[in-house]
Amino acid sequence: MESVKETLGLRRDYTQKETNLIERAFAFAQKAHEGQKRFSGEPYFNHVLETAKILANLNMDATTIAAGLLHDVVEETAIDEKSIENEFGQEAMFLIRGVTKLGKYQYKGLTRHTESLRKFLLAMSQDIRVLIIRLADRLHNMRTLEHVREDKRRRIALETLEIYAALAERLGIGQVKGELEDLAFPYVYPEEYAETLRIHREKSKDAKERLEKMYRSLHKAFLEGGIRPVNVDYRVKHLYSTYKKLVKYDMDPEKIHDITALRIIVGSVEECYRALGIIHGKWNPLPGRIKDYIATPKQNGYQSLHTTIFTGDGGIVEAQIRTAEMHRDAEFGIAAHLGYKEGLQREKGHTLHKKLAWIEQLAESQKNLEESGEFLEHLKMNLFADRVFVFTPHGDVIDLPEGSYPIDFAYAIHSDIGDHFAGAKINNKLSSLDTKLKTGDIVEIVTKKKGVPSSKWLDHAKTPFARKHIKAATQKK
Ligand code: MN
């Protein structure tokens, strides 16, 4: 018989204790949901199993996977919270409760039910893992949306697009974001979906052969240049992001060249640039389409080199070059960092702080805005405002506005650490004050006991909190 590890597709080794926790949650949920059916007629247990599989694929920690298996037990069965807590511990119960609380409200678009939306944000701000379980739960619900009553489908799909996919994007979980959007797209904008699908099919026709041919002629040049790619494949752009791009170019398909792209994974950053050089040595790049997201990552941490080239036979093709690590980050975003750091922290016996201050503050600040148009604007501006997620050496997540500096990070940890700031190491390298932080950076602050804030810091401090402290301290002198 297939083991639980195989069934869930666990992607890394968990300790004996952790494996045991997952196995017990599996058996418990299977028994608890026995005889229950989903709208589709399939056993209810399938839903929680699929949710847990998505979490396993995101490489989440054992407690999160167990909570994924148990996430509907409180709401859908007669089992009470106490017995779940006794069996699986406080941490798992905390996550389950967070997910359960979120289940109760009905989404009617951003303009209505703002109070419940506020509660929803508040509940998931307490632990980023609650949000990730919720994303996995929603992903499986979207995969089975056709079985839901027709009048409910559009509401659920709209919510998926406006809230869940947007959050997945913010957290850099490209894989989940792309699938959520594409599943919601036909329900929310049926006509636009049909048109995009038509263009997409037309433009991706024969793409595979074209890209294969291109790579065959590239292969030799790579070998001569001493580059042996780890992997080469063809990626097809998601439908919804194709649609967004079409809108940007007035629905003119001729302006879009990246519906299919050659994706080249190489061993190092240095090889990325050499590979780009080799490609440009062979084919002419389209001016203005060379993007260096390695030197300047996107706000959500995405890194890659992009170039669009003329293939010489009338074709125009995009190539994306990145390392395996960049690829992992692009697919899994903050989840990849959490999983990885979790392993490190476990060895040192730390508990991780996973609170999302950004969402919490946002939810709190909505209290007074009530159900006015103001709320909508404020929420849209802030929920989707540009944030970066940075880590302490202990693995705590600190979220800051885009464009923040090491001094902002220091003050975000504690005003004392900010006041005694002496320097910062970013990803183990000493870095200057004017280095802008990006998602995924691990930042260590060096402090000096006798250090005091300098008014020069104001040039490299973005957050109001840091600026306020620096001003107060420098005016005292
Ligand atoms: Mn569920």
Residues whose N, C-alpha, C, O or C-beta is under 5 A from the ligand:
A	BS01	MN	D72 D137
